[in-house]
Amino acid sequence: MGLFGKRKSARDWFEEGNDFYDKGNFLDAIECFDKVILDKKIHGKNIAVALNSKGRCIAKLEDFETAVKCFELAIGIDSESSDALFGKAEALQSMGQDDEAKKIIEMAKKLELKK
């Protein structure tokens, strides 16, 4: 519940998650992004954006395998999310999977050119 009993919207949770991310408070940011992901009113690309944001937080916590899974879920929802592709590539590079990361970076760059 928010102030005066008003429930926070998904947008409120997303903005709060971004604020926590900016402050380096990644665990609280993840909790906020999870509330967006689980909101039954949120669909499609909005869920992909929240999953991508959660993946960025998890990567900052150096759990790269879980971060890759978040990015893959985001890509599964929005196959044209260059942000999720770049995030996945960075996580793969951190795990030493440079060849796979390079392929994904090329895919992301092609998507960026289409925009």
Backbone as CSV, one residue per row, in Angstrom:
resi,resn,N_x,N_y,N_z,CA_x,CA_y,CA_z,C_x,C_y,C_z
1,MET,0.839,-1.177,0.000,0.000,0.000,0.000,0.887,1.245,0.000
2,GLY,0.446,2.205,-0.724,1.151,3.474,-0.766,0.594,4.414,0.295
3,LEU,0.850,5.660,0.120,0.384,6.696,1.028,-1.146,6.720,1.066
4,PHE,-1.731,6.801,2.245,-3.175,6.875,2.448,-3.909,5.664,1.883
5,GLY,-3.282,4.509,1.883,-3.943,3.286,1.475,-4.036,3.070,-0.025
6,LYS,-3.516,3.986,-0.812,-3.563,3.815,-2.267,-2.490,2.802,-2.680
7,ARG,-2.892,1.864,-3.496,-1.947,0.851,-3.974,-1.023,1.459,-5.008
8,LYS,0.217,1.032,-4.979,1.177,1.498,-5.975,0.868,0.842,-7.314
9,SER,1.040,1.606,-8.357,0.857,1.065,-9.701,2.160,0.409,-10.145
10,ALA,2.079,-0.338,-11.234,3.281,-0.955,-11.801,4.297,0.124,-12.164
11,ARG,3.806,1.237,-12.666,4.713,2.347,-13.009,5.441,2.845,-11.764
12,ASP,4.702,2.969,-10.645,5.322,3.400,-9.385,6.421,2.426,-8.971
13,TRP,6.114,1.126,-9.041,7.100,0.106,-8.672,8.315,0.166,-9.593
14,PHE,8.062,0.360,-10.883,9.159,0.417,-11.847,10.062,1.613,-11.559
15,GLU,9.456,2.771,-11.316,10.239,3.970,-11.016,11.019,3.809,-9.714
16,GLU,10.387,3.206,-8.712,11.070,2.965,-7.446,12.235,2.000,-7.659
17,GLY,12.015,0.970,-8.487,13.092,0.033,-8.799,14.267,0.729,-9.476
18,ASN,13.966,1.633,-10.407,15.027,2.388,-11.071,15.776,3.279,-10.090
19,ASP,15.047,3.880,-9.143,15.702,4.704,-8.124,16.650,3.865,-7.275
20,PHE,16.180,2.690,-6.855,17.050,1.803,-6.080,18.272,1.387,-6.898
21,TYR,18.053,1.083,-8.175,19.166,0.692,-9.054,20.204,1.811,-9.121
22,ASP,19.725,3.031,-9.326,20.625,4.178,-9.430,21.439,4.393,-8.158
23,LYS,20.865,3.987,-7.021,21.549,4.136,-5.732,22.411,2.924,-5.396
24,GLY,22.407,1.920,-6.281,23.195,0.720,-6.041,22.545,-0.269,-5.090
25,ASN,21.266,-0.079,-4.821,20.533,-0.970,-3.924,19.790,-2.000,-4.786
26,PHE,20.550,-2.981,-5.258,20.039,-3.899,-6.270,19.003,-4.886,-5.747
27,LEU,19.120,-5.298,-4.489,18.135,-6.247,-3.948,16.752,-5.606,-3.840
28,ASP,16.704,-4.369,-3.362,15.413,-3.690,-3.289,14.869,-3.399,-4.687
29,ALA,15.769,-3.087,-5.610,15.333,-2.853,-6.997,14.701,-4.120,-7.566
30,ILE,15.318,-5.267,-7.311,14.780,-6.543,-7.801,13.375,-6.772,-7.248
31,GLU,13.170,-6.488,-5.969,11.840,-6.651,-5.381,10.812,-5.792,-6.101
32,CYS,11.189,-4.569,-6.427,10.269,-3.675,-7.146,9.971,-4.208,-8.538
33,PHE,10.992,-4.637,-9.258,10.773,-5.152,-10.609,9.940,-6.427,-10.580
34,ASP,10.121,-7.245,-9.538,9.281,-8.441,-9.398,7.805,-8.073,-9.242
35,LYS,7.529,-6.993,-8.529,6.129,-6.563,-8.362,5.531,-6.151,-9.703
36,VAL,6.354,-5.552,-10.565,5.884,-5.196,-11.901,5.612,-6.465,-12.703
37,ILE,6.563,-7.392,-12.668,6.456,-8.632,-13.445,5.217,-9.428,-13.038
38,LEU,4.909,-9.434,-11.753,3.789,-10.230,-11.246,2.446,-9.509,-11.306
39,ASP,2.449,-8.247,-11.691,1.210,-7.475,-11.789,0.369,-8.024,-12.946
40,LYS,-0.819,-8.468,-12.655,-1.682,-9.091,-13.674,-2.165,-8.101,-14.734
41,LYS,-2.013,-6.809,-14.475,-2.439,-5.802,-15.440,-1.347,-5.494,-16.471
42,ILE,-0.151,-6.010,-16.242,0.992,-5.708,-17.103,1.178,-6.846,-18.094
43,HIS,1.425,-6.495,-19.351,1.556,-7.496,-20.407,2.698,-7.143,-21.350
44,GLY,3.095,-8.128,-22.133,3.993,-7.943,-23.265,5.275,-7.215,-22.978
45,LYS,5.528,-6.192,-23.781,6.815,-5.499,-23.731,7.098,-4.884,-22.364
46,ASN,6.046,-4.512,-21.634,6.270,-3.948,-20.297,6.874,-4.986,-19.351
47,ILE,6.442,-6.222,-19.481,7.046,-7.287,-18.671,8.486,-7.503,-19.118
48,ALA,8.721,-7.449,-20.417,10.080,-7.622,-20.934,11.015,-6.543,-20.395
49,VAL,10.530,-5.319,-20.318,11.352,-4.220,-19.788,11.678,-4.477,-18.317
50,ALA,10.693,-4.922,-17.552,10.928,-5.209,-16.128,11.889,-6.387,-15.958
51,LEU,11.760,-7.413,-16.793,12.688,-8.546,-16.736,14.107,-8.113,-17.093
52,ASN,14.219,-7.249,-18.077,15.526,-6.730,-18.458,16.141,-5.949,-17.291
53,SER,15.343,-5.122,-16.644,15.824,-4.347,-15.502,16.242,-5.258,-14.355
54,LYS,15.448,-6.294,-14.122,15.805,-7.264,-13.081,17.117,-7.959,-13.445
55,GLY,17.277,-8.324,-14.711,18.515,-8.958,-15.151,19.730,-8.068,-14.927
56,ARG,19.574,-6.761,-15.182,20.682,-5.822,-14.942,21.071,-5.809,-13.468
57,CYS,20.075,-5.829,-12.593,20.349,-5.847,-11.151,21.086,-7.126,-10.756
58,ILE,20.599,-8.239,-11.241,21.195,-9.527,-10.892,22.622,-9.607,-11.420
59,ALA,22.866,-9.042,-12.593,24.230,-9.010,-13.130,25.138,-8.165,-12.235
60,LYS,24.616,-7.070,-11.704,25.409,-6.233,-10.786,25.780,-7.009,-9.536
61,LEU,24.928,-7.967,-9.156,25.204,-8.822,-7.995,26.087,-10.016,-8.373
62,GLU,26.502,-10.051,-9.637,27.420,-11.048,-10.193,26.855,-12.467,-10.219
63,ASP,25.538,-12.589,-10.301,24.902,-13.888,-10.528,24.554,-13.924,-12.017
64,PHE,25.581,-14.141,-12.822,25.448,-13.982,-14.265,24.544,-15.031,-14.903
65,GLU,24.538,-16.241,-14.381,23.664,-17.278,-14.943,22.191,-16.899,-14.781
66,THR,21.826,-16.409,-13.608,20.445,-15.994,-13.379,20.122,-14.761,-14.208
67,ALA,21.072,-13.859,-14.336,20.867,-12.666,-15.163,20.576,-13.075,-16.603
68,VAL,21.345,-14.024,-17.121,21.128,-14.502,-18.492,19.705,-15.037,-18.632
69,LYS,19.221,-15.762,-17.639,17.858,-16.298,-17.690,16.823,-15.177,-17.752
70,CYS,17.037,-14.113,-16.985,16.115,-12.968,-17.036,16.133,-12.330,-18.418
71,PHE,17.334,-12.139,-18.959,17.434,-11.543,-20.285,16.777,-12.435,-21.339
72,GLU,16.954,-13.746,-21.206,16.336,-14.665,-22.160,14.811,-14.619,-22.080
73,LEU,14.277,-14.507,-20.869,12.826,-14.373,-20.719,12.342,-13.084,-21.375
74,ALA,13.089,-12.001,-21.169,12.728,-10.725,-21.787,12.753,-10.840,-23.305
75,ILE,13.774,-11.487,-23.845,13.904,-11.664,-25.289,12.780,-12.554,-25.811
76,GLY,12.386,-13.551,-25.035,11.282,-14.425,-25.423,9.969,-13.669,-25.555
77,ILE,9.809,-12.628,-24.767,8.596,-11.808,-24.825,8.713,-10.747,-25.915
78,ASP,9.888,-10.138,-26.000,10.129,-9.069,-26.979,11.430,-9.373,-27.716
79,SER,11.311,-10.092,-28.805,12.495,-10.545,-29.549,13.294,-9.398,-30.165
80,GLU,12.732,-8.200,-30.152,13.443,-7.047,-30.709,14.007,-6.136,-29.626
81,SER,14.165,-6.662,-28.425,14.729,-5.882,-27.329,16.252,-5.917,-27.405
82,SER,16.814,-4.903,-28.030,18.278,-4.842,-28.114,18.879,-4.659,-26.725
83,ASP,18.174,-3.985,-25.813,18.682,-3.816,-24.457,18.887,-5.169,-23.771
84,ALA,17.901,-6.052,-23.917,18.013,-7.379,-23.304,19.134,-8.187,-23.969
85,LEU,19.274,-8.043,-25.277,20.352,-8.747,-25.977,21.713,-8.252,-25.504
86,PHE,21.877,-6.941,-25.396,23.147,-6.404,-24.906,23.413,-6.854,-23.468
87,GLY,22.364,-6.861,-22.635,22.520,-7.323,-21.256,22.951,-8.769,-21.197
88,LYS,22.337,-9.597,-22.023,22.704,-11.010,-22.074,24.157,-11.165,-22.524
89,ALA,24.536,-10.401,-23.529,25.913,-10.475,-24.029,26.916,-10.086,-22.943
90,GLU,26.631,-9.034,-22.207,27.534,-8.609,-21.129,27.663,-9.694,-20.056
91,ALA,26.524,-10.298,-19.705,26.557,-11.364,-18.694,27.358,-12.556,-19.205
92,LEU,27.168,-12.906,-20.465,27.928,-14.019,-21.048,29.416,-13.711,-21.071
93,GLN,29.779,-12.473,-21.397,31.192,-12.094,-21.373,31.765,-12.238,-19.972
94,SER,30.985,-11.859,-18.977,31.436,-11.977,-17.588,31.648,-13.432,-17.185
95,MET,30.965,-14.344,-17.882,31.122,-15.776,-17.608,32.181,-16.401,-18.516
96,GLY,32.841,-15.572,-19.324,33.889,-16.077,-20.200,33.400,-16.677,-21.506
97,GLN,32.148,-16.455,-21.837,31.576,-17.004,-23.073,31.610,-15.932,-24.169
98,ASP,32.826,-15.542,-24.531,33.024,-14.421,-25.456,32.473,-14.676,-26.855
99,ASP,32.633,-15.876,-27.370,32.153,-16.154,-28.729,30.638,-15.995,-28.827
100,GLU,29.931,-16.560,-27.872,28.463,-16.438,-27.855,28.059,-14.975,-27.658
101,ALA,28.779,-14.285,-26.788,28.477,-12.875,-26.535,28.642,-12.044,-27.805
102,LYS,29.673,-12.321,-28.574,29.902,-11.571,-29.823,28.750,-11.770,-30.800
103,LYS,28.245,-12.990,-30.907,27.110,-13.272,-31.793,25.884,-12.467,-31.369
104,ILE,25.651,-12.423,-30.076,24.478,-11.720,-29.562,24.632,-10.215,-29.736
105,ILE,25.836,-9.707,-29.570,26.082,-8.279,-29.789,25.777,-7.909,-31.237
106,GLU,26.176,-8.771,-32.163,25.882,-8.507,-33.582,24.376,-8.476,-33.838
107,MET,23.643,-9.388,-33.202,22.184,-9.400,-33.334,21.595,-8.096,-32.796
108,ALA,22.093,-7.669,-31.641,21.592,-6.438,-31.012,21.897,-5.226,-31.875
109,LYS,23.081,-5.188,-32.448,23.458,-4.060,-33.320,22.552,-4.000,-34.546
110,LYS,22.220,-5.149,-35.119,21.315,-5.177,-36.268,19.939,-4.629,-35.886
111,LEU,19.465,-4.991,-34.708,18.176,-4.461,-34.242,18.232,-2.949,-34.041
112,GLU,19.337,-2.478,-33.524,19.502,-1.041,-33.301,19.447,-0.290,-34.628
113,LEU,20.019,-0.861,-35.660,20.023,-0.211,-36.977,18.621,-0.127,-37.566
114,LYS,17.769,-1.080,-37.206,16.391,-1.095,-37.716,15.532,0.000,-37.085
115,LYS,15.943,0.460,-35.913,15.110,1.439,-35.172,15.233,2.826,-35.759
